Amino acid sequence: MRILHVSFENFQDVPGLLSRSHAYLGDEGALVTMVPSRLGFMNGTCLYYPFLNSGPTGGLAKIMGRHNVNVLETELRLKVKGEKSIEKLYYKARDFAWLYMLGRAWRRHGFDSYDVYHFDGDVPFIYGDRILKKLKGKKIVTHFFGSELRKWGMNPHLREHAQIRFTSELDHTKIDPSLVFVPIPFEGASIRPRVRENEVLRVGHSPTRRTAKGTADIIEAVNRVRRHLNFEFLLIEGVSHSRCMELKATCDIGIDQIGNYAGTGYGRSGLEFLALGIPTITEIPEEYDRLLPKQPFVNATKDNFEEVLSELLSNADLRGKKRKEGIEWVRNFPDPKRIITEVYKEYRRIGWIH
């Protein structure tokens, strides 16, 4: 089979890695992105859509409240994207510009020649259903990442046409229990772990968006812990992915997120810390343990974060234990071969393959 993954951006290389992983099972995967990766990941075939990540669009996004991706757990509900008239008007106007860009690339790249279409981010090339109608008879998948479903809702056209709906966000399973949870794929074995600790321990945190990771709370708590323990704190942001990894590799303890402001659990940042052999603090509600069996993170909440960090800084045996657990888990649980096999289980369940 030939499978096309379509995404706004190859954010954290998740759509890219999924597209490449089909080769493990003898199929051909390809990637189409709408804008180039801001962190330097591969773009596949880039459409260079306007009105995404640009200056004027950023101003409009602030007016529409799109920069605030935080959704409290008590506010989680299934929404339909474009429920509000102003949003629907914006999406439809944007579609006109996007269709022009897409039309120039459609035939050149043979976008209609694939068997399966994975819309990684719930956008079927445009907001409307024009392209989905063009793909009538094809196999359609929608896959949710990040804040799109949580904040803005499900594309109504993909809700109707997609035969499989995946998510890689733990709390999305509360929004829509019918979603099939597939963990974030990650090539942990390709990263060389740290060998020794620094004389003065260094704690690292690398938020892509501070509000989503609870960074303000983390910084306040870290400053309070530094009053009675000697350690360094490294805030990593605004750099390329390669530079981010270089800086992470100098840390002894990692912090992914606290507070569940925009999702629950962990992201690629936490997986990278684990692969580097760095014990990693994050907040994962116990109810999600069934989705993440034997997860090795050091669990903490906003209320007990200071105590958890202090214990990890003071207990070398605990750091050593978590280091070993983290390396083993990150090389197995999110392994791309295992994740794509989970995807193919759904293919098989609905009769796409035998």
HELIX and SHEET records of a PDB file:
HELIX    1   1 PHE A   11  ASP A   13  5                                   3    
HELIX    2   2 VAL A   14  SER A   21  1                                   8    
HELIX    3   3 HIS A   22  LEU A   25  5                                   4    
HELIX    4   4 GLY A   55  MET A   64  1                                  10    
HELIX    5   5 GLU A   73  GLU A   75  5                                   3    
HELIX    6   6 SER A   85  TRP A  106  1                                  22    
HELIX    7   7 PHE A  111  SER A  113  5                                   3    
HELIX    8   8 ARG A  130  LYS A  134  1                                   5    
HELIX    9   9 GLU A  148  TRP A  152  3                                   5    
HELIX   10  10 PRO A  156  HIS A  161  1                                   6    
HELIX   11  11 HIS A  172  ILE A  175  1                                   4    
HELIX   12  12 GLY A  188  SER A  190  5                                   3    
HELIX   13  13 ARG A  210  LYS A  213  1                                   4    
HELIX   14  14 THR A  215  VAL A  225  1                                  11    
HELIX   15  15 HIS A  241  LYS A  248  1                                   8    
HELIX   16  16 ARG A  268  ALA A  275  1                                   8    
HELIX   17  17 GLU A  286  TYR A  288  5                                   3    
HELIX   18  18 PHE A  305  SER A  314  1                                  10    
HELIX   19  19 ALA A  316  ASN A  332  1                                  17    
HELIX   20  20 PRO A  336  ARG A  349  1                                  14    
SHEET    1   A 7 THR A  45  CYS A  46  0                                        
SHEET    2   A 7 GLU A  28  THR A  33  1                                        
SHEET    3   A 7 ARG A   2  SER A   7  1                                        
SHEET    4   A 7 VAL A 116  ASP A 120  1                                        
SHEET    5   A 7 LYS A 139  PHE A 144  1                                        
SHEET    6   A 7 ILE A 164  THR A 167  1                                        
SHEET    7   A 7 VAL A 180  PHE A 181  1                                        
SHEET    1   B 5 GLU A 232  LEU A 235  0                                        
SHEET    2   B 5 ARG A 202  HIS A 205  1                                        
SHEET    3   B 5 ILE A 253  ILE A 255  1                                        
SHEET    4   B 5 THR A 280  THR A 282  1                                        
SHEET    5   B 5 VAL A 298  ASN A 299  1                                        
END                                                                             
